[in-house]
Amino acid sequence: MRLERITLVNIRKHFWRLGLLTAGLAVAVGTVVALYTLSVLMNEDWQKKLDEYGTNMLIVPKKDSLPLSYAGVALGGVNLGDRTLTEGDIDALKTIQARRSLAIIAPKLIGSAAINRREAIIVGVDFPEEFKIKRWWRLDSGKRPVKGTNQVLLGSNAARRLGLKQGETIKIKGGEFRVAGILRQAGSEEDEPVYIDLKKTQELLGRPAQFSLIEVAAWCYNCPIERIVGEATEKLPHAKVSAVRQAAEARNAIAGQFKIFSIILSGVMAIVGGLIIFTNMLSAVRERRREIGIFRAIGFRRLNILEIILFETVLVALTAGLVGYLTGLAAAGLLAPSLGVGVPVKLDLNVGYFAVLGTLILTLVSSLYPALTAANLSPMIAINDI
């Protein structure tokens, strides 16, 4: 009888025991694969959001003020100058050496006006650029306003407070505007304003070619944000230029902590998996003392016994590695949306290769001692144990 045939017969004979061992290993491999995949996806998602999401740099006018106090009591302050940003500042910003890293430039003009007899915040924006930099914006109703028209976009709180709906006409400082759409609630200060075309806002507020602030998306994964801020500060000495990266850094810190957690848990799973294999194979060798004794008595060498035991573990390892890899990918795909990861799970053959190879190595190492014990078993001791 060939050695492979003996192994297959033993697998059929002890199918449930080996099945449970394979399932346990598959769970361990699946857990490691899922954690690794989620860690990679979170890092990729973080890099993607750095390239595509939100404001990375904020430019506002410098405000010089003199604090006043008398007898230790603060009395406020006096502004010594009223600086503004202009279109010339955008032109100057585009001349920095790192200008190719400036993906989106979104100027804004902020003011207030009476709408439906209530005071409201109005924000002039360049709608195409604003929707690029605010990729999380979603519309509850209506559509995006067209640049250069008398169409407005309402924050959710502004629409509710002013009692306005999509399609209605409103008057702002003598001009008529139509509500093109209403933003879905974001739970931030972006829910409060009425968004109007930038040029129209400049006309309404009597501030042609002026801005209250400029938002810039420039912090891609490999962009030197500190150098960009420094160059922009030199070009705009009358403005305060700062990098807005707290949210990204917080997300990166969470991803880093998750990676550390994944490594620790993967190590624990590997140790537990190794112990399960060791105890299971050692128990199997003890149960098969009679069988091994007969094999040794009829002329099987130690190497033949070792091959029978290890071949069985190889089959278990290959099956557990493959099943665990596919299970881990499926689990990562299910868990990724709940973790706020928008990157889809992809079939990575390299991960599958290392999952199967790692399972094989772990299984062989854990089974080596039980296999050597079986190979060194004396035929007389085994037969006498019958």
N, C-alpha and C positions, 0 to 999 in steps of 0.2 A: 504493500500500500504506500502510495506517495505521501510525503509529509504534508503537502497542501490539502490532500484529501482528509488526512487525520484531523487537521485544524478545522476544516469545514464541518466535519461530522461532529466535532466537539462544540462548535458554534450552534449547530442545530439542537444538540443535546442540552446545552445551557443557554438557550436563546434569551430567556427572560432576564437572567442574571447579566448577560453581556449587553442586552438591550438597555437595562437600567444604567449600566456603566456608561454606555454610549450616550444616553440621554443626559446623564449628569455632566459628562465632558462637553457635550454640545451646548448645554446651558452656560457653562463656564466660558467656553469660546465665544458664544453669542454675546455674553455680557461684555467681554473684553472688546470684541469687534464693535459693538454698539457704542461703548464709551469712546473708543478711539475715533469712530466715524463722526460722532457728535462733536468731539473736540475739534476735529479738522473742519467740520461744517461751520462751527461757531467762529473759528478763526477766519475762514473764507468769507463768511457773512460779514464779519467785522471789517475786513479789508474792503469788501464790496461797498459797504455803507460809508466808509471813509471816502471812497471815490465818488459815490453817487448821492449821498444823503447830506442834507442840511448845511448849515453855515459852519465854515471852518475858520473864517477870519471876519472880524467885525471892525468897521471903521466909523468912528463918530468924531464930531468936532471937539477940539479941546475947549474946556470951560475954565477960564481964570476967574477965581472968586476970592474975596477977602473976608475971612471969618470975623464977625464982630462979637465982642463980649464986654460986659461991664460988671465989675465986682464979682467975677467968677460965674456970671450968668450968661449963657449963650443967647445972642440976639439974632441969630441967622447970619447971613452973609450978603455981600454986594458983588454982583457980577461986574467984572472989569472989561469984558468984551463979549461980543455976540458973534462968534464965528459960525460959518456954515460950510457945507460941502457943495461943490459945483461940478458941472460936467467936465471942467478942466481937470478936476482931481481924478476922474475916471481915466481921462487921456494920460495923465501922469502915471497912474497906476499901471497902465499897459506898457510903460517903457522900462519897467524893472527887468533885470537880467533873467529872473525866474518867471517871466510873463507867460511862458508856455504852460506853467502849472496852474494858471488862473482859469479854471474850467468855467465858472459862472460868476458874473458880476450883477448883483441885483440891488440897485439903489432904491431908496424909499423916502418919501416925504410924509411926515406925520403932522396932523393938525386936528382941529375939532370944528364941528358945524352942527346947526340945529336941523334935525330931521324929525318930521311929525311932532314938532314942538318939544322934542327932547334932544338934549345935547348928546352927540355921538362922536366917537373917535373915527376919523377918516385917515386912511393910509393909502398914499399914492404908490402904485407899484407898476413895474413892467411885467404884465401878466405872463407872457411866455417864459421869461427868466424866473419869475417867482414860482411857477409851477415846476420848473426844473429843480430849483433849490429846495422846495417844500414837497418832496415826493410823497410825503405821508398825507397830503391833502386829498380828501375825498369829498365828492358832492352828494348832499342829501337829495337835492332836487336841482333841476335846471342844467345849465352847461357852463363851460368856461367863458368868461367875457372876452370879447375880441379887442385886441390892442387898438388904441386910438379912437374908440367909440364911447358913447355915453352909457356904457353898461357897467354895473357894479356887482361885486360879489360880497355877500354878507356872511360874517361869522355867525355861528349858531346862536350864541347869546344875543348878538346884535339883532338878529331877525326876530327872536322871541321878545326882546325888550321893546323893539320898535313896532312890533305887530305887523311885520311885512312878510310877504310870500313871493315866490318866484313869479316873474312876469309883471309885477306891479310897478307903477311909475312913482318916483319920489322927486322932491325938489331939494336941491342943496345949493345954498347961496345964490338963488335965482336961476340955476340951471336944472333942466329936467334929465333924470337918469332912470334907466330901467333896470330892475333887479334880474340879472341873467341867471344867477344861481345862488344856492345857500350851502355853505360848507358843513360837513359832518362834524359833530362836536369832537374836539381834540383834547379837552380838559386842560387847556392852557390859556394864556393871554391872547392867543390867536383867535379865540372864539368871540372876542369883543368888538373888533373894528369893522368898519365898512370899507371895503377895498375898492379903489377907483383907479382908473388909468393914470399913470404918473404925470403925463403932460396935462391932463384935465385938472388934476389936483394942484399942480403948480399955477395954473390959471385961476382956479377958485381961491387959492390962498394968497395970490399976488406975489408968488416967489418963483419967478421963471428961472429955469436951469439950476435950481437949488435942491439939495437933499438934506434930510435929517440924519441919515446913516446909510452906509453901504455894506451889504452882506456879500461875502465872497466865499465860494466853494473852491478851495485850492489845496486842501490837505489830503492828497491821495496817499496811498500806502507808502510810497517811497519819496514823497515830496518833502523837501527841507523846509518845514513850516517856519522854523525860527529864522532862517535866512530870508524867507519871503516877507515875514513881518518886519525884519530889520530894514530891508530894501524899501518896503512900502513906507515905513516911518521916515526914512531919509527923503523920499519923494514928496511926502505929505507932512511937513513939519508942524502944520497947524492942526493936525488931526491925531487922534489917539487910535493906534492900530493894535489890536489884540487877537490872539488865537483863541478860538472857542473850541476846546477839545475835552472838556470835562466829561461830557456824555460818552464820547468815544473811549476815553481812558478808563472810565468806569466799566464800560462794556468789555474792554480788553482785559481789565483786572478780573472780571467775572470769568472770562474765557480762560485766563491763566489759572485761576483757582480750580475751575472745572477740570483742566488738564492735569493738575497735580492730584486732584481727587481720583481721576481716571487711572493715573499711574499707580497710585497706592492700592486702589481697589483691584486693578488688574493683577498686581503682585500677590495680593491676598487670594484672589481666585486661582492663580497659578499654583500657589502652595496648597490650597485646599484640593484642587484637582489632582495634584501629584500625590497627596496623601490618600485620596480616594482610590486612585489607580493602584498604589502600593498595597494597601490593605486588601483590596479586592483580588488582586493577582496572587498575593501571598495566601489568602484564604482558598483561592482556586487550586493552588499547588498542593495545599494540604488535603483538599478534598480528592485530588487525583493521584494520591500517593500509590494506590493500587494499580491504576492505569500506567503510571510512569514506571513502576516496578516491573510490570509485565513487559513494557517496551524495552527496558534495560536488560531484562532476562533473556529476551529473544534476539539480542544483539544490537539494539539501538545505542549509538554512541552518545556521549555527553553533548556534542555539537548538534546532533539530531534533535535531542530534547529541547535544547536552547532554541533551535530554529522553530520548533512547533509552538513554543510559548510566545516567542517574539513575533512570529507571523500572525498569530491571533491578535496581539496587541496592535500590530500595524494596521490590520483591517479595522479594528475599533477606532484607532486614531484617525485614519483617513475619513471614515464615515462621520465621526464626531466633528472633525475639522470642517468638512464641507457643509454639513447641516448647521453647525454653529455659525459659520460665516454667513450663510443665507439668512438665518434667523436674526443674527445681529444687524444685518442691513435692513431687514424688515422692521425691527424694533426701532432702529435709528430713524427710519422714515416716519414712523408713527409718533415718536417723541419730539422730533425736530420742530414741528409747528408750535407745540406747547411751550418750547423754550424760546420762541420768538425768532427762530432761524428760518430765513426765507430761501436758503440755497437747497435745491433738490438733492436727494441722495442718488449717487451714481454708482454703477457697478465698477469697482476697482479690482482688477485682477491681481495687482501687486499685494493688496491687503488680503485677498483670498489665498494667494500663494503663501504668504507669511503665516496666515492663520492655520492652514493645513500643516505647513512645515513645523511651526511652533508646537502644535498639538502632537505631531509625530515625535519630535525630540523629547517633549515632556513625558509622553507615554513610554517611550523606550527607556529613558533614564529611570522613571519610576518603576518600570517592570524589570529592570536589569537584575536587581537582587533576588526577587522571587524566581526569575528564570534561572539564575545561577544556582539557587537552592534546589530547584527541580533537577537541573542537569547534574548536580553533585550528589543526588540522592542514590544511596546504595541499593542495588536490586534486592539484596537479602533483607534489608530493613523494610523496604516497601512491601515485599511479599509476606514477611512475617506480620505486617500490619493488617493483613487481610482478615 
